[in-house]
Amino acid sequence: MRKTQILKWPVDVQAANIGGINETEVSFSPGVAILMGRNATNRTSFLRAIMAALGSESTSLKGDSDEGYVELAVGDDTSRRVLELEGGAVVMGGEPYLGDSEGADLFAFLLKNNEAC
């Protein structure tokens, strides 16, 4: 069994035109992070941006945008995903942080439309 490791590096997230987010930059220090806020403050959009950076396809563009991006930096390792509207569909480009996000889609990204819930 693999031993649990505590992340030793800061995590930086930049996103633009994802869900309801115009543009944001958030830095997390190692440890536990809690997102709090009133309703309609784009917490779910921010989580979906992180999901996109990790490799999920379950992310949408801001309604008035044709393109957006999310960048995730963990220590010296950076991943950037670009979302573009092509023919009415959102197309994801760039390299996700995870090589295979299927396990994360089923067991970590527990949103209401998750088939494992």
Biopython code that builds the backbone (N, CA, C, O; Angstrom):
import numpy as np
from Bio.PDB.StructureBuilder import StructureBuilder

atoms = [
    (1, "MET", "N", (0.843, -1.174, 0.000)),
    (1, "MET", "CA", (0.000, 0.000, 0.000)),
    (1, "MET", "C", (0.892, 1.243, 0.000)),
    (1, "MET", "O", (1.916, 1.291, 0.681)),
    (2, "ARG", "N", (0.482, 2.240, -0.775)),
    (2, "ARG", "CA", (1.231, 3.489, -0.843)),
    (2, "ARG", "C", (1.014, 4.330, 0.393)),
    (2, "ARG", "O", (-0.102, 4.427, 0.904)),
    (3, "LYS", "N", (2.068, 4.928, 0.865)),
    (3, "LYS", "CA", (1.994, 5.795, 2.039)),
    (3, "LYS", "C", (1.440, 7.164, 1.618)),
    (3, "LYS", "O", (1.817, 7.690, 0.571)),
    (4, "THR", "N", (0.562, 7.728, 2.418)),
    (4, "THR", "CA", (0.010, 9.050, 2.141)),
    (4, "THR", "C", (1.107, 10.099, 2.283)),
    (4, "THR", "O", (1.890, 10.072, 3.232)),
    (5, "GLN", "N", (1.152, 11.019, 1.328)),
    (5, "GLN", "CA", (2.141, 12.085, 1.378)),
    (5, "GLN", "C", (1.437, 13.421, 1.516)),
    (5, "GLN", "O", (0.386, 13.654, 0.919)),
    (6, "ILE", "N", (2.026, 14.283, 2.304)),
    (6, "ILE", "CA", (1.511, 15.638, 2.433)),
    (6, "ILE", "C", (2.229, 16.502, 1.402)),
    (6, "ILE", "O", (3.455, 16.471, 1.299)),
    (7, "LEU", "N", (1.466, 17.260, 0.652)),
    (7, "LEU", "CA", (2.037, 18.127, -0.367)),
    (7, "LEU", "C", (2.957, 19.147, 0.272)),
    (7, "LEU", "O", (2.590, 19.801, 1.248)),
    (8, "LYS", "N", (4.154, 19.282, -0.282)),
    (8, "LYS", "CA", (5.163, 20.163, 0.307)),
    (8, "LYS", "C", (5.301, 21.484, -0.445)),
    (8, "LYS", "O", (6.046, 22.367, -0.020)),
    (9, "TRP", "N", (4.587, 21.621, -1.557)),
    (9, "TRP", "CA", (4.754, 22.805, -2.394)),
    (9, "TRP", "C", (3.465, 23.610, -2.432)),
    (9, "TRP", "O", (2.382, 23.066, -2.214)),
    (10, "PRO", "N", (3.578, 24.887, -2.704)),
    (10, "PRO", "CA", (2.354, 25.675, -2.915)),
    (10, "PRO", "C", (1.677, 25.259, -4.223)),
    (10, "PRO", "O", (2.326, 24.738, -5.130)),
    (11, "VAL", "N", (0.397, 25.491, -4.305)),
    (11, "VAL", "CA", (-0.373, 25.219, -5.520)),
    (11, "VAL", "C", (-0.959, 26.542, -5.973)),
    (11, "VAL", "O", (-1.626, 27.230, -5.200)),
    (12, "ASP", "N", (-0.712, 26.898, -7.221)),
    (12, "ASP", "CA", (-1.223, 28.145, -7.787)),
    (12, "ASP", "C", (-2.185, 27.819, -8.919)),
    (12, "ASP", "O", (-1.893, 26.981, -9.772)),
    (13, "VAL", "N", (-3.330, 28.484, -8.920)),
    (13, "VAL", "CA", (-4.344, 28.281, -9.953)),
    (13, "VAL", "C", (-4.669, 29.631, -10.580)),
    (13, "VAL", "O", (-4.957, 30.601, -9.879)),
    (14, "GLN", "N", (-4.621, 29.680, -11.897)),
    (14, "GLN", "CA", (-5.067, 30.853, -12.655)),
    (14, "GLN", "C", (-6.153, 30.377, -13.605)),
    (14, "GLN", "O", (-6.017, 29.323, -14.227)),
    (15, "ALA", "N", (-7.218, 31.137, -13.719)),
    (15, "ALA", "CA", (-8.299, 30.757, -14.625)),
    (15, "ALA", "C", (-8.944, 31.997, -15.211)),
    (15, "ALA", "O", (-9.012, 33.047, -14.571)),
    (16, "ALA", "N", (-9.414, 31.858, -16.433)),
    (16, "ALA", "CA", (-10.146, 32.946, -17.095)),
    (16, "ALA", "C", (-11.255, 32.350, -17.945)),
    (16, "ALA", "O", (-11.050, 31.370, -18.662)),
    (17, "ASN", "N", (-12.427, 32.953, -17.855)),
    (17, "ASN", "CA", (-13.588, 32.599, -18.673)),
    (17, "ASN", "C", (-14.027, 31.148, -18.495)),
    (17, "ASN", "O", (-14.408, 30.481, -19.457)),
    (18, "ILE", "N", (-13.968, 30.671, -17.254)),
    (18, "ILE", "CA", (-14.414, 29.320, -16.921)),
    (18, "ILE", "C", (-15.674, 29.449, -16.063)),
    (18, "ILE", "O", (-15.670, 30.164, -15.061)),
    (19, "GLY", "N", (-16.751, 28.761, -16.452)),
    (19, "GLY", "CA", (-18.012, 28.858, -15.695)),
    (19, "GLY", "C", (-18.446, 30.302, -15.582)),
    (19, "GLY", "O", (-18.679, 30.961, -16.596)),
    (20, "GLY", "N", (-18.557, 30.805, -14.363)),
    (20, "GLY", "CA", (-18.921, 32.207, -14.145)),
    (20, "GLY", "C", (-17.733, 33.098, -13.832)),
    (20, "GLY", "O", (-17.916, 34.261, -13.475)),
    (21, "ILE", "N", (-16.529, 32.581, -13.958)),
    (21, "ILE", "CA", (-15.319, 33.326, -13.592)),
    (21, "ILE", "C", (-14.811, 34.158, -14.764)),
    (21, "ILE", "O", (-14.570, 33.632, -15.850)),
    (22, "ASN", "N", (-14.651, 35.463, -14.537)),
    (22, "ASN", "CA", (-13.986, 36.305, -15.536)),
    (22, "ASN", "C", (-12.501, 36.003, -15.544)),
    (22, "ASN", "O", (-11.942, 35.598, -16.563)),
    (23, "GLU", "N", (-11.869, 36.204, -14.401)),
    (23, "GLU", "CA", (-10.440, 35.947, -14.257)),
    (23, "GLU", "C", (-10.121, 35.841, -12.765)),
    (23, "GLU", "O", (-10.644, 36.605, -11.954)),
    (24, "THR", "N", (-9.256, 34.883, -12.413)),
    (24, "THR", "CA", (-8.870, 34.735, -11.015)),
    (24, "THR", "C", (-7.496, 34.106, -10.893)),
    (24, "THR", "O", (-7.050, 33.376, -11.778)),
    (25, "GLU", "N", (-6.841, 34.395, -9.799)),
    (25, "GLU", "CA", (-5.582, 33.765, -9.405)),
    (25, "GLU", "C", (-5.697, 33.435, -7.930)),
    (25, "GLU", "O", (-6.031, 34.300, -7.120)),
    (26, "VAL", "N", (-5.418, 32.171, -7.571)),
    (26, "VAL", "CA", (-5.486, 31.732, -6.185)),
    (26, "VAL", "C", (-4.242, 30.920, -5.884)),
    (26, "VAL", "O", (-3.840, 30.070, -6.679)),
    (27, "SER", "N", (-3.630, 31.181, -4.733)),
    (27, "SER", "CA", (-2.481, 30.402, -4.271)),
    (27, "SER", "C", (-2.866, 29.688, -2.987)),
    (27, "SER", "O", (-3.431, 30.282, -2.069)),
    (28, "PHE", "N", (-2.548, 28.402, -2.943)),
    (28, "PHE", "CA", (-2.797, 27.584, -1.758)),
    (28, "PHE", "C", (-1.466, 27.201, -1.146)),
    (28, "PHE", "O", (-0.558, 26.753, -1.846)),
    (29, "SER", "N", (-1.350, 27.376, 0.153)),
    (29, "SER", "CA", (-0.183, 26.891, 0.887)),
    (29, "SER", "C", (-0.393, 25.418, 1.191)),
    (29, "SER", "O", (-1.531, 24.947, 1.185)),
    (30, "PRO", "N", (0.680, 24.679, 1.458)),
    (30, "PRO", "CA", (0.494, 23.273, 1.840)),
    (30, "PRO", "C", (-0.415, 23.174, 3.063)),
    (30, "PRO", "O", (-0.335, 23.999, 3.974)),
    (31, "GLY", "N", (-1.268, 22.171, 3.076)),
    (31, "GLY", "CA", (-2.208, 21.972, 4.182)),
    (31, "GLY", "C", (-3.625, 21.877, 3.667)),
    (31, "GLY", "O", (-3.843, 21.578, 2.493)),
    (32, "VAL", "N", (-4.575, 22.124, 4.519)),
    (32, "VAL", "CA", (-5.991, 22.030, 4.182)),
    (32, "VAL", "C", (-6.484, 23.380, 3.681)),
    (32, "VAL", "O", (-6.147, 24.421, 4.245)),
    (33, "ALA", "N", (-7.282, 23.357, 2.619)),
    (33, "ALA", "CA", (-7.875, 24.586, 2.084)),
    (33, "ALA", "C", (-9.395, 24.444, 2.123)),
    (33, "ALA", "O", (-9.940, 23.385, 1.810)),
    (34, "ILE", "N", (-10.057, 25.504, 2.505)),
    (34, "ILE", "CA", (-11.513, 25.516, 2.569)),
    (34, "ILE", "C", (-12.017, 26.683, 1.725)),
    (34, "ILE", "O", (-11.567, 27.817, 1.890)),
    (35, "LEU", "N", (-12.953, 26.398, 0.820)),
    (35, "LEU", "CA", (-13.583, 27.450, 0.023)),
    (35, "LEU", "C", (-14.902, 27.805, 0.689)),
    (35, "LEU", "O", (-15.764, 26.944, 0.868)),
    (36, "MET", "N", (-15.059, 29.065, 1.052)),
    (36, "MET", "CA", (-16.295, 29.519, 1.686)),
    (36, "MET", "C", (-16.795, 30.757, 0.955)),
    (36, "MET", "O", (-16.016, 31.502, 0.361)),
    (37, "GLY", "N", (-18.081, 30.959, 1.008)),
    (37, "GLY", "CA", (-18.652, 32.160, 0.423)),
    (37, "GLY", "C", (-20.151, 32.037, 0.288)),
    (37, "GLY", "O", (-20.723, 30.955, 0.423)),
    (38, "ARG", "N", (-20.771, 33.165, 0.017)),
    (38, "ARG", "CA", (-22.216, 33.185, -0.197)),
    (38, "ARG", "C", (-22.547, 32.421, -1.476)),
    (38, "ARG", "O", (-21.663, 32.094, -2.269)),
    (39, "ASN", "N", (-23.828, 32.146, -1.658)),
    (39, "ASN", "CA", (-24.271, 31.525, -2.904)),
    (39, "ASN", "C", (-23.904, 32.404, -4.087)),
    (39, "ASN", "O", (-23.800, 33.624, -3.958)),
    (40, "ALA", "N", (-23.709, 31.783, -5.230)),
    (40, "ALA", "CA", (-23.418, 32.477, -6.497)),
    (40, "ALA", "C", (-22.114, 33.270, -6.446)),
    (40, "ALA", "O", (-22.029, 34.369, -6.994)),
    (41, "THR", "N", (-21.094, 32.707, -5.781)),
    (41, "THR", "CA", (-19.779, 33.366, -5.748)),
    (41, "THR", "C", (-18.735, 32.575, -6.529)),
    (41, "THR", "O", (-17.537, 32.800, -6.362)),
    (42, "ASN", "N", (-19.181, 31.647, -7.385)),
    (42, "ASN", "CA", (-18.337, 30.891, -8.318)),
    (42, "ASN", "C", (-17.411, 29.872, -7.667)),
    (42, "ASN", "O", (-16.362, 29.548, -8.223)),
    (43, "ARG", "N", (-17.781, 29.366, -6.505)),
    (43, "ARG", "CA", (-16.981, 28.290, -5.897)),
    (43, "ARG", "C", (-16.998, 27.049, -6.782)),
    (43, "ARG", "O", (-15.949, 26.449, -7.014)),
    (44, "THR", "N", (-18.169, 26.651, -7.281)),
    (44, "THR", "CA", (-18.250, 25.470, -8.141)),
    (44, "THR", "C", (-17.507, 25.707, -9.452)),
    (44, "THR", "O", (-16.852, 24.793, -9.953)),
    (45, "SER", "N", (-17.590, 26.894, -10.011)),
    (45, "SER", "CA", (-16.835, 27.206, -11.235)),
    (45, "SER", "C", (-15.338, 27.070, -10.981)),
    (45, "SER", "O", (-14.606, 26.569, -11.836)),
    (46, "PHE", "N", (-14.880, 27.512, -9.816)),
    (46, "PHE", "CA", (-13.466, 27.405, -9.480)),
    (46, "PHE", "C", (-13.058, 25.936, -9.341)),
    (46, "PHE", "O", (-11.999, 25.537, -9.824)),
    (47, "LEU", "N", (-13.898, 25.134, -8.682)),
    (47, "LEU", "CA", (-13.595, 23.711, -8.558)),
    (47, "LEU", "C", (-13.580, 23.032, -9.925)),
    (47, "LEU", "O", (-12.743, 22.164, -10.178)),
    (48, "ARG", "N", (-14.500, 23.421, -10.805)),
    (48, "ARG", "CA", (-14.507, 22.856, -12.165)),
    (48, "ARG", "C", (-13.255, 23.286, -12.945)),
    (48, "ARG", "O", (-12.756, 22.529, -13.777)),
    (49, "ALA", "N", (-12.753, 24.486, -12.682)),
    (49, "ALA", "CA", (-11.502, 24.919, -13.319)),
    (49, "ALA", "C", (-10.354, 24.025, -12.864)),
    (49, "ALA", "O", (-9.532, 23.610, -13.681)),
    (50, "ILE", "N", (-10.290, 23.724, -11.570)),
    (50, "ILE", "CA", (-9.250, 22.814, -11.068)),
    (50, "ILE", "C", (-9.427, 21.432, -11.693)),
    (50, "ILE", "O", (-8.449, 20.793, -12.081)),
    (51, "MET", "N", (-10.669, 20.973, -11.789)),
    (51, "MET", "CA", (-10.939, 19.686, -12.430)),
    (51, "MET", "C", (-10.421, 19.670, -13.862)),
    (51, "MET", "O", (-9.825, 18.684, -14.296)),
    (52, "ALA", "N", (-10.644, 20.757, -14.599)),
    (52, "ALA", "CA", (-10.168, 20.833, -15.980)),
    (52, "ALA", "C", (-8.648, 20.760, -16.038)),
    (52, "ALA", "O", (-8.089, 20.073, -16.893)),
    (53, "ALA", "N", (-7.983, 21.462, -15.135)),
    (53, "ALA", "CA", (-6.520, 21.433, -15.100)),
    (53, "ALA", "C", (-6.011, 20.028, -14.828)),
    (53, "ALA", "O", (-4.986, 19.620, -15.374)),
    (54, "LEU", "N", (-6.722, 19.285, -13.989)),
    (54, "LEU", "CA", (-6.311, 17.923, -13.660)),
    (54, "LEU", "C", (-6.605, 16.940, -14.783)),
    (54, "LEU", "O", (-5.950, 15.902, -14.882)),
    (55, "GLY", "N", (-7.597, 17.255, -15.643)),
    (55, "GLY", "CA", (-7.867, 16.394, -16.789)),
    (55, "GLY", "C", (-9.319, 16.133, -17.081)),
    (55, "GLY", "O", (-9.627, 15.483, -18.080)),
    (56, "SER", "N", (-10.225, 16.608, -16.255)),
    (56, "SER", "CA", (-11.641, 16.385, -16.491)),
    (56, "SER", "C", (-12.119, 17.169, -17.713)),
    (56, "SER", "O", (-11.611, 18.248, -18.016)),
    (57, "GLU", "N", (-13.096, 16.607, -18.396)),
    (57, "GLU", "CA", (-13.731, 17.296, -19.522)),
    (57, "GLU", "C", (-15.028, 17.967, -19.081)),
    (57, "GLU", "O", (-15.736, 18.538, -19.911)),
    (58, "SER", "N", (-15.349, 17.910, -17.795)),
    (58, "SER", "CA", (-16.614, 18.405, -17.259)),
    (58, "SER", "C", (-16.509, 19.865, -16.827)),
    (58, "SER", "O", (-16.727, 20.193, -15.661)),
    (59, "THR", "N", (-16.175, 20.728, -17.766)),
    (59, "THR", "CA", (-15.998, 22.149, -17.488)),
    (59, "THR", "C", (-16.607, 22.948, -18.627)),
    (59, "THR", "O", (-16.603, 22.500, -19.774)),
    (60, "SER", "N", (-17.127, 24.119, -18.323)),
    (60, "SER", "CA", (-17.755, 24.938, -19.362)),
    (60, "SER", "C", (-17.086, 26.304, -19.446)),
    (60, "SER", "O", (-16.462, 26.783, -18.498)),
    (61, "LEU", "N", (-17.238, 26.897, -20.594)),
    (61, "LEU", "CA", (-16.779, 28.271, -20.803)),
    (61, "LEU", "C", (-17.793, 29.240, -20.234)),
    (61, "LEU", "O", (-18.973, 28.915, -20.097)),
    (62, "LYS", "N", (-17.329, 30.421, -19.906)),
    (62, "LYS", "CA", (-18.213, 31.514, -19.506)),
    (62, "LYS", "C", (-19.149, 31.792, -20.683)),
    (62, "LYS", "O", (-18.718, 31.763, -21.835)),
    (63, "GLY", "N", (-20.408, 32.058, -20.403)),
    (63, "GLY", "CA", (-21.425, 32.198, -21.437)),
    (63, "GLY", "C", (-21.119, 33.187, -22.545)),
    (63, "GLY", "O", (-21.542, 32.977, -23.682)),
    (64, "ASP", "N", (-20.388, 34.272, -22.247)),
    (64, "ASP", "CA", (-20.105, 35.285, -23.263)),
    (64, "ASP", "C", (-18.687, 35.161, -23.835)),
    (64, "ASP", "O", (-18.170, 36.121, -24.407)),
    (65, "SER", "N", (-18.057, 33.992, -23.688)),
    (65, "SER", "CA", (-16.670, 33.822, -24.130)),
    (65, "SER", "C", (-16.525, 32.714, -25.164)),
    (65, "SER", "O", (-17.254, 31.722, -25.139)),
    (66, "ASP", "N", (-15.582, 32.898, -26.062)),
    (66, "ASP", "CA", (-15.254, 31.881, -27.055)),
    (66, "ASP", "C", (-14.043, 31.059, -26.645)),
    (66, "ASP", "O", (-13.784, 30.002, -27.221)),
    (67, "GLU", "N", (-13.290, 31.544, -25.643)),
    (67, "GLU", "CA", (-12.131, 30.787, -25.175)),
    (67, "GLU", "C", (-11.831, 31.132, -23.725)),
    (67, "GLU", "O", (-12.183, 32.203, -23.233)),
    (68, "GLY", "N", (-11.180, 30.208, -23.067)),
    (68, "GLY", "CA", (-10.780, 30.392, -21.683)),
    (68, "GLY", "C", (-9.604, 29.484, -21.390)),
    (68, "GLY", "O", (-9.182, 28.712, -22.251)),
    (69, "TYR", "N", (-9.075, 29.570, -20.185)),
    (69, "TYR", "CA", (-7.950, 28.705, -19.819)),
    (69, "TYR", "C", (-7.918, 28.510, -18.313)),
    (69, "TYR", "O", (-8.522, 29.261, -17.547)),
    (70, "VAL", "N", (-7.197, 27.485, -17.924)),
    (70, "VAL", "CA", (-6.872, 27.270, -16.517)),
    (70, "VAL", "C", (-5.442, 26.749, -16.473)),
    (70, "VAL", "O", (-5.045, 25.896, -17.267)),
    (71, "GLU", "N", (-4.687, 27.282, -15.531)),
    (71, "GLU", "CA", (-3.303, 26.869, -15.344)),
    (71, "GLU", "C", (-3.127, 26.445, -13.896)),
    (71, "GLU", "O", (-3.534, 27.156, -12.978)),
    (72, "LEU", "N", (-2.522, 25.289, -13.698)),
    (72, "LEU", "CA", (-2.286, 24.738, -12.369)),
    (72, "LEU", "C", (-0.789, 24.528, -12.206)),
    (72, "LEU", "O", (-0.165, 23.827, -13.003)),
    (73, "ALA", "N", (-0.215, 25.132, -11.179)),
    (73, "ALA", "CA", (1.208, 24.972, -10.892)),
    (73, "ALA", "C", (1.357, 24.340, -9.516)),
    (73, "ALA", "O", (0.875, 24.875, -8.517)),
    (74, "VAL", "N", (2.026, 23.203, -9.478)),
    (74, "VAL", "CA", (2.327, 22.505, -8.232)),
    (74, "VAL", "C", (3.838, 22.430, -8.144)),
    (74, "VAL", "O", (4.480, 21.648, -8.845)),
    (75, "GLY", "N", (4.398, 23.258, -7.272)),
    (75, "GLY", "CA", (5.859, 23.356, -7.234)),
    (75, "GLY", "C", (6.366, 23.865, -8.571)),
    (75, "GLY", "O", (5.945, 24.923, -9.038)),
    (76, "ASP", "N", (7.275, 23.111, -9.191)),
    (76, "ASP", "CA", (7.834, 23.497, -10.494)),
    (76, "ASP", "C", (7.085, 22.884, -11.670)),
    (76, "ASP", "O", (7.446, 23.129, -12.821)),
    (77, "ASP", "N", (6.051, 22.092, -11.404)),
    (77, "ASP", "CA", (5.297, 21.406, -12.444)),
    (77, "ASP", "C", (4.047, 22.217, -12.784)),
    (77, "ASP", "O", (3.217, 22.472, -11.912)),
    (78, "THR", "N", (3.910, 22.622, -14.046)),
    (78, "THR", "CA", (2.781, 23.451, -14.471)),
    (78, "THR", "C", (2.011, 22.762, -15.588)),
    (78, "THR", "O", (2.598, 22.184, -16.503)),
    (79, "SER", "N", (0.690, 22.834, -15.497)),
    (79, "SER", "CA", (-0.192, 22.294, -16.515)),
    (79, "SER", "C", (-1.143, 23.393, -16.955)),
    (79, "SER", "O", (-1.669, 24.128, -16.120)),
    (80, "ARG", "N", (-1.367, 23.514, -18.251)),
    (80, "ARG", "CA", (-2.276, 24.541, -18.783)),
    (80, "ARG", "C", (-3.253, 23.873, -19.737)),
    (80, "ARG", "O", (-2.858, 23.158, -20.658)),
    (81, "ARG", "N", (-4.544, 24.122, -19.499)),
    (81, "ARG", "CA", (-5.593, 23.643, -20.396)),
    (81, "ARG", "C", (-6.281, 24.857, -21.001)),
    (81, "ARG", "O", (-6.511, 25.861, -20.327)),
    (82, "VAL", "N", (-6.601, 24.749, -22.263)),
    (82, "VAL", "CA", (-7.283, 25.813, -22.987)),
    (82, "VAL", "C", (-8.626, 25.268, -23.461)),
    (82, "VAL", "O", (-8.703, 24.156, -23.982)),
    (83, "LEU", "N", (-9.672, 26.051, -23.278)),
    (83, "LEU", "CA", (-11.008, 25.692, -23.735)),
    (83, "LEU", "C", (-11.387, 26.652, -24.844)),
    (83, "LEU", "O", (-11.255, 27.866, -24.693)),
    (84, "GLU", "N", (-11.859, 26.110, -25.959)),
    (84, "GLU", "CA", (-12.267, 26.947, -27.085)),
    (84, "GLU", "C", (-13.624, 26.486, -27.595)),
    (84, "GLU", "O", (-13.915, 25.291, -27.639)),
    (85, "LEU", "N", (-14.441, 27.446, -27.976)),
    (85, "LEU", "CA", (-15.744, 27.158, -28.550)),
    (85, "LEU", "C", (-15.567, 26.945, -30.048)),
    (85, "LEU", "O", (-15.128, 27.843, -30.766)),
    (86, "GLU", "N", (-15.917, 25.740, -30.514)),
    (86, "GLU", "CA", (-15.804, 25.417, -31.945)),
    (86, "GLU", "C", (-17.095, 24.745, -32.389)),
    (86, "GLU", "O", (-17.419, 23.646, -31.939)),
    (87, "GLY", "N", (-17.820, 25.402, -33.262)),
    (87, "GLY", "CA", (-19.063, 24.839, -33.780)),
    (87, "GLY", "C", (-20.102, 24.560, -32.714)),
    (87, "GLY", "O", (-20.857, 23.593, -32.820)),
    (88, "GLY", "N", (-20.150, 25.391, -31.692)),
    (88, "GLY", "CA", (-21.124, 25.235, -30.624)),
    (88, "GLY", "C", (-20.708, 24.275, -29.518)),
    (88, "GLY", "O", (-21.437, 24.108, -28.541)),
    (89, "ALA", "N", (-19.539, 23.638, -29.659)),
    (89, "ALA", "CA", (-19.060, 22.709, -28.634)),
    (89, "ALA", "C", (-17.754, 23.230, -28.035)),
    (89, "ALA", "O", (-16.976, 23.906, -28.709)),
    (90, "VAL", "N", (-17.526, 22.908, -26.769)),
    (90, "VAL", "CA", (-16.281, 23.301, -26.104)),
    (90, "VAL", "C", (-15.235, 22.223, -26.360)),
    (90, "VAL", "O", (-15.452, 21.044, -26.082)),
    (91, "VAL", "N", (-14.095, 22.655, -26.897)),
    (91, "VAL", "CA", (-12.987, 21.750, -27.194)),
    (91, "VAL", "C", (-11.859, 22.061, -26.223)),
    (91, "VAL", "O", (-11.461, 23.215, -26.063)),
    (92, "MET", "N", (-11.345, 21.011, -25.575)),
    (92, "MET", "CA", (-10.264, 21.168, -24.598)),
    (92, "MET", "C", (-8.929, 20.897, -25.279)),
    (92, "MET", "O", (-8.785, 19.947, -26.048)),
    (93, "GLY", "N", (-7.951, 21.758, -24.976)),
    (93, "GLY", "CA", (-6.603, 21.553, -25.474)),
    (93, "GLY", "C", (-5.611, 21.666, -24.337)),
    (93, "GLY", "O", (-5.978, 22.017, -23.216)),
    (94, "GLY", "N", (-4.377, 21.375, -24.619)),
    (94, "GLY", "CA", (-3.340, 21.450, -23.601)),
    (94, "GLY", "C", (-3.162, 20.136, -22.875)),
    (94, "GLY", "O", (-3.905, 19.180, -23.096)),
    (95, "GLU", "N", (-2.175, 20.099, -22.011)),
    (95, "GLU", "CA", (-1.844, 18.883, -21.273)),
    (95, "GLU", "C", (-2.406, 18.933, -19.860)),
    (95, "GLU", "O", (-2.084, 19.848, -19.102)),
    (96, "PRO", "N", (-3.240, 17.965, -19.492)),
    (96, "PRO", "CA", (-3.742, 17.928, -18.127)),
    (96, "PRO", "C", (-2.647, 17.514, -17.143)),
    (96, "PRO", "O", (-1.656, 16.895, -17.529)),
    (97, "TYR", "N", (-2.834, 17.855, -15.893)),
    (97, "TYR", "CA", (-1.877, 17.514, -14.844)),
    (97, "TYR", "C", (-1.811, 15.997, -14.647)),
    (97, "TYR", "O", (-0.728, 15.435, -14.488)),
    (98, "LEU", "N", (-2.968, 15.342, -14.657)),
    (98, "LEU", "CA", (-3.019, 13.889, -14.506)),
    (98, "LEU", "C", (-2.963, 13.227, -15.876)),
    (98, "LEU", "O", (-3.564, 13.719, -16.832)),
    (99, "GLY", "N", (-2.251, 12.122, -15.973)),
    (99, "GLY", "CA", (-2.202, 11.393, -17.235)),
    (99, "GLY", "C", (-3.535, 10.760, -17.578)),
    (99, "GLY", "O", (-3.914, 10.720, -18.748)),
    (100, "ASP", "N", (-4.258, 10.261, -16.576)),
    (100, "ASP", "CA", (-5.558, 9.632, -16.762)),
    (100, "ASP", "C", (-6.479, 10.123, -15.657)),
    (100, "ASP", "O", (-6.254, 9.830, -14.482)),
    (101, "SER", "N", (-7.499, 10.857, -16.019)),
    (101, "SER", "CA", (-8.371, 11.456, -14.994)),
    (101, "SER", "C", (-9.622, 10.638, -14.714)),
    (101, "SER", "O", (-10.485, 11.095, -13.964)),
    (102, "GLU", "N", (-9.752, 9.450, -15.287)),
    (102, "GLU", "CA", (-10.977, 8.673, -15.104)),
    (102, "GLU", "C", (-11.251, 8.378, -13.625)),
    (102, "GLU", "O", (-12.383, 8.532, -13.166)),
    (103, "GLY", "N", (-10.236, 7.958, -12.883)),
    (103, "GLY", "CA", (-10.413, 7.690, -11.452)),
    (103, "GLY", "C", (-10.801, 8.946, -10.695)),
    (103, "GLY", "O", (-11.661, 8.908, -9.815)),
    (104, "ALA", "N", (-10.162, 10.067, -11.039)),
    (104, "ALA", "CA", (-10.496, 11.335, -10.385)),
    (104, "ALA", "C", (-11.912, 11.769, -10.749)),
    (104, "ALA", "O", (-12.641, 12.274, -9.896)),
    (105, "ASP", "N", (-12.310, 11.576, -12.011)),
    (105, "ASP", "CA", (-13.674, 11.930, -12.425)),
    (105, "ASP", "C", (-14.710, 11.165, -11.608)),
    (105, "ASP", "O", (-15.744, 11.721, -11.236)),
    (106, "LEU", "N", (-14.436, 9.892, -11.329)),
    (106, "LEU", "CA", (-15.407, 9.070, -10.611)),
    (106, "LEU", "C", (-15.360, 9.229, -9.096)),
    (106, "LEU", "O", (-16.402, 9.191, -8.441)),
    (107, "PHE", "N", (-14.155, 9.409, -8.524)),
    (107, "PHE", "CA", (-14.037, 9.315, -7.081)),
    (107, "PHE", "C", (-13.582, 10.585, -6.372)),
    (107, "PHE", "O", (-13.689, 10.665, -5.149)),
    (108, "ALA", "N", (-13.088, 11.561, -7.084)),
    (108, "ALA", "CA", (-12.661, 12.806, -6.439)),
    (108, "ALA", "C", (-13.563, 13.977, -6.823)),
    (108, "ALA", "O", (-13.851, 14.832, -5.987)),
    (109, "PHE", "N", (-14.004, 14.024, -8.061)),
    (109, "PHE", "CA", (-14.835, 15.121, -8.536)),
    (109, "PHE", "C", (-16.297, 14.768, -8.303)),
    (109, "PHE", "O", (-17.015, 14.444, -9.249)),
    (110, "LEU", "N", (-16.737, 14.826, -7.074)),
    (110, "LEU", "CA", (-18.068, 14.329, -6.704)),
    (110, "LEU", "C", (-19.134, 15.414, -6.817)),
    (110, "LEU", "O", (-19.683, 15.876, -5.817)),
    (111, "LEU", "N", (-19.411, 15.803, -8.042)),
    (111, "LEU", "CA", (-20.487, 16.757, -8.293)),
    (111, "LEU", "C", (-21.794, 15.995, -8.501)),
    (111, "LEU", "O", (-21.783, 14.772, -8.637)),
    (112, "LYS", "N", (-22.899, 16.699, -8.527)),
    (112, "LYS", "CA", (-24.207, 16.037, -8.559)),
    (112, "LYS", "C", (-24.431, 15.176, -9.794)),
    (112, "LYS", "O", (-25.258, 14.265, -9.749)),
    (113, "ASN", "N", (-23.725, 15.429, -10.900)),
    (113, "ASN", "CA", (-23.916, 14.636, -12.113)),
    (113, "ASN", "C", (-22.948, 13.460, -12.204)),
    (113, "ASN", "O", (-22.867, 12.819, -13.252)),
    (114, "ASN", "N", (-22.212, 13.161, -11.130)),
    (114, "ASN", "CA", (-21.250, 12.079, -11.123)),
    (114, "ASN", "C", (-22.004, 10.732, -11.087)),
    (114, "ASN", "O", (-22.869, 10.522, -10.236)),
    (115, "GLU", "N", (-21.666, 9.834, -12.012)),
    (115, "GLU", "CA", (-22.373, 8.551, -12.089)),
    (115, "GLU", "C", (-22.071, 7.638, -10.908)),
    (115, "GLU", "O", (-22.808, 6.677, -10.686)),
    (116, "ALA", "N", (-21.009, 7.903, -10.139)),
    (116, "ALA", "CA", (-20.696, 7.079, -8.986)),
    (116, "ALA", "C", (-21.530, 7.474, -7.749)),
    (116, "ALA", "O", (-21.576, 6.732, -6.768)),
    (117, "CYS", "N", (-22.184, 8.643, -7.804)),
    (117, "CYS", "CA", (-22.959, 9.094, -6.632)),
    (117, "CYS", "C", (-24.333, 8.486, -6.603)),
    (117, "CYS", "O", (-25.110, 8.759, -5.688)),
]
sb = StructureBuilder()
sb.init_structure("model")
sb.init_model(0)
sb.init_chain("A")
sb.init_seg("    ")
for serial, (resi, resn, name, xyz) in enumerate(atoms, 1):
    if name == "N":
        sb.init_residue(resn, " ", resi, " ")
    sb.init_atom(name, np.array(xyz, "f"), 0.0, 1.0, " ", f" {name:<3s}", serial, name[0])
structure = sb.get_structure()
